[in-house]
Amino acid sequence: QVQLVESGGGLVQPGGSLRLSCTASGIFDSDDTWGWYRQAPGNQRDMVAQLTGGGSQIVANSVKGRFTISRDSATNTLYLQMNNLQPEDTAVYYCTIVGRSWGQGTQVTVSS
């Protein structure tokens, strides 16, 4: 069983930065795809960025050039560096290992 715990969310002004972390415990497969999704109130949960076991990345167009996904295999930690945050980035951000588990989510609020 895989457990995921996110951290790093908070309140930030437009143009600011945050780094989300997701620490995983359990048994993993080297082919697993890890990812970040987000869900704003009244909206569906959308993919933000994914990182495959082979190192390929998929990044949503809405955050391309501003958000970076990375993973530290030694500590089983997934990161999402978010720069130039905008009010439309406000959402609950979830970490996932695709097909295996979801974290509980961390709130990101961008507001002046």
C-alpha positions as CSV (number, residue, x, y, z in Angstrom):
1,Q,0.0,0.0,0.0
2,V,1.2,3.5,-0.9
3,Q,0.7,6.5,1.2
4,L,1.2,10.1,0.0
5,V,1.5,13.2,2.2
6,E,1.6,16.7,0.6
7,S,2.9,19.8,2.2
8,G,4.0,23.3,1.2
9,G,0.7,25.0,0.4
10,G,-0.4,28.3,1.7
11,L,-1.4,31.9,0.8
12,V,0.8,33.8,-1.6
13,Q,0.5,37.1,-3.5
14,P,0.2,37.2,-7.3
15,G,3.6,36.8,-8.8
16,G,4.9,34.8,-5.8
17,S,6.3,31.3,-5.6
18,L,5.6,28.1,-3.6
19,R,7.2,24.7,-3.6
20,L,4.9,21.7,-2.9
21,S,6.3,18.5,-1.6
22,C,4.8,15.0,-1.6
23,T,6.5,12.3,0.5
24,A,5.6,8.7,-0.3
25,S,5.8,5.5,1.7
26,G,5.2,2.0,0.6
27,I,6.3,-0.2,-2.3
28,F,6.9,1.5,-5.7
29,D,7.5,0.3,-9.2
30,S,10.2,2.0,-11.3
31,D,7.7,2.4,-14.1
32,D,5.2,4.3,-11.9
33,T,4.0,7.7,-13.1
34,W,3.9,10.4,-10.4
35,G,1.9,13.5,-10.8
36,W,0.3,16.7,-9.4
37,Y,-3.4,17.5,-10.0
38,R,-5.4,20.4,-8.8
39,Q,-9.1,21.0,-8.1
40,A,-10.7,24.4,-7.7
41,P,-14.2,24.8,-6.1
42,G,-16.9,23.7,-8.5
43,N,-14.3,22.3,-11.0
44,Q,-13.1,18.9,-11.9
45,R,-9.7,17.6,-10.8
46,D,-7.2,18.5,-13.6
47,M,-3.7,17.3,-14.3
48,V,-1.0,19.9,-13.6
49,A,2.1,17.9,-14.3
50,Q,3.2,14.3,-14.6
51,L,6.6,12.5,-14.4
52,T,7.0,9.0,-15.8
53,G,9.4,6.4,-14.5
54,G,11.5,7.0,-17.5
55,G,11.8,10.7,-16.8
56,S,9.4,12.0,-19.4
57,Q,7.3,15.0,-18.3
58,I,3.8,16.2,-19.3
59,V,2.9,19.7,-18.1
60,A,-0.4,21.4,-18.6
61,N,-0.4,24.3,-21.0
62,S,-1.9,26.6,-18.3
63,V,1.3,26.3,-16.1
64,K,4.0,25.6,-18.7
65,G,7.0,27.8,-18.1
66,R,5.9,28.6,-14.6
67,F,5.7,25.2,-12.8
68,T,8.3,22.5,-12.7
69,I,7.9,18.9,-11.5
70,S,10.7,16.9,-10.1
71,R,11.4,13.9,-8.0
72,D,14.0,12.8,-5.5
73,S,14.2,9.0,-5.8
74,A,16.5,8.7,-2.7
75,T,13.8,10.2,-0.4
76,N,10.7,9.2,-2.5
77,T,9.7,12.8,-2.6
78,L,7.9,14.5,-5.5
79,Y,8.1,18.3,-5.8
80,L,6.2,21.0,-7.7
81,Q,8.0,24.3,-7.9
82,M,5.4,27.0,-8.7
83,N,6.6,30.4,-9.9
84,N,4.7,33.5,-11.0
85,L,1.5,32.3,-9.3
86,Q,-1.7,33.8,-10.4
87,P,-5.2,33.9,-8.8
88,E,-6.4,31.3,-11.3
89,D,-3.9,28.9,-9.7
90,T,-5.9,28.8,-6.5
91,A,-6.9,25.2,-5.8
92,V,-6.4,22.2,-3.7
93,Y,-3.3,20.4,-5.1
94,Y,-3.1,16.6,-5.0
95,C,-0.1,14.3,-5.4
96,T,-0.7,11.0,-7.0
97,I,1.1,7.8,-8.1
98,V,-1.1,7.1,-11.1
99,G,-3.4,4.1,-10.5
100,R,-2.1,3.6,-7.0
101,S,-2.9,6.3,-4.5
102,W,-3.8,10.0,-3.9
103,G,-2.6,12.3,-1.2
104,Q,-5.0,14.3,1.0
105,G,-4.3,17.5,-0.8
106,T,-2.8,20.9,0.1
107,Q,-4.5,24.3,-0.4
108,V,-2.8,26.9,-2.5
109,T,-4.4,30.4,-2.4
110,V,-3.1,33.2,-4.6
111,S,-4.5,36.5,-3.6
112,S,-3.5,40.1,-2.8
